[in-house]
Amino acid sequence: MALTPLGTIKYYEQVIDRAADAAEDVRLIMLPGMDHCFGGPGPSLVNWVDEIDRWLETGQAPQQVEAFWFNEEMQRDGSRLACAYPAQLKYDGTGDPRAASSFQCEP
């Protein structure tokens, strides 16, 4: 059985409810439209190692990350932001829908 997005959110909320200080140590950042591990209509790749390194080096947890689509030649072919839960992604209404710069994370 696969985990559903809502099940993942529920688990995250249970972790925070059980130990409020866990919010300093964990982030839930989901990639809407991505299949289980890769592919699907949403962007599929985030450089999680760099994001974690930056968190460790600065002490600042990520509030958003940039995720990328890839074409058949495995070259970057667009990007989108992914927000740390519970923030939600908002499109600016005019920019390229495959450009992270056209979006922002809002509470």
N, C-alpha and C positions, 0 to 999 in steps of 0.2 A: 504494500500500500504506500502510495506517495504522500508526502506531507503537502497539505494545502496551504496557500498563502494565509488564510485566516487562522489555521492551526498554528502557523509559525508566529503570527502576531500574538495569539493567545498565550503561547509558551513564553514569548518575550515579556509580555505583561505580567505573567505569573512570576517570572524571575525578579522583576522589579518590585512587585508587590511583596515578595518574600524578603527581599533585602534591598531597601531603597538605595543604599550606597553602591549597589551593582550598576546603577545607571552611569557611574563614573568609569566603569570597566568594560561595558558591552555597548554595542550599537547594532541596531537592526537596520540594514540597508538592503532593500529588495530591488530586483531588476524586473519590473513589469514587462511581460511579453517574452521573457527568456525561458527556454525549455529548462528541464531539470538542471543540467550542468552547462549547456552551451547551445546556441542556435535558437531558433524561434523568431517571431517577428520583432522582438525587442532587441536592444543592444545586449551583447553577450560578454563583453570582456571589461574588467576593471583590473588595474594593476594593484591588487590587494596588498602585495608585499610592500610597495612604496607607500601605500596609505597607512599601513601598520607601522612602518619605520618612521614616518612623519609623526604619527601619534606618539610613539615612544620618545622621539627626539624632542618634540615641542611640548608634550604633555597636553596637547589640545586634541580632543577626540574629533573625528571627522563629522561634519554636519551634512556634507554632501560629497559625492564622488562623481567623476566623469566616467561614463560607460561608453563603449564603442561598438559599432557594427563593423563587420568585415565583408568584403566582396569575395568572389570566387578565387581570386589570387591571394587571399588572406591579407589584403591591404585595408587599412582603416577606410571606412566608407560612411562616415557620419558619427555623431556622438549625441549623448543626452545626459543630463544630470540624473543622479539617483539620490534621493534624500534620506537622511536618517529619520526613522520613525519617531514621532508621529507626523513630522512635517510632510507636506504634499507638494508635488511638482506643479508649477503653474506656467503655462505657455504665455508668451508675451502678446500673442495674437497676430504678429506681423512677420516675425523672423522665420528663417528656415527651420522646419520641424525636425530636421536631422542635424541640428547644430545646438550643442549644449548652451551656447550663448543666448539662445532664444527662450530659455527657461530660467526659473528661479525656484528655490525651495521656500515654502511659506508654512508657518505654524498651523 
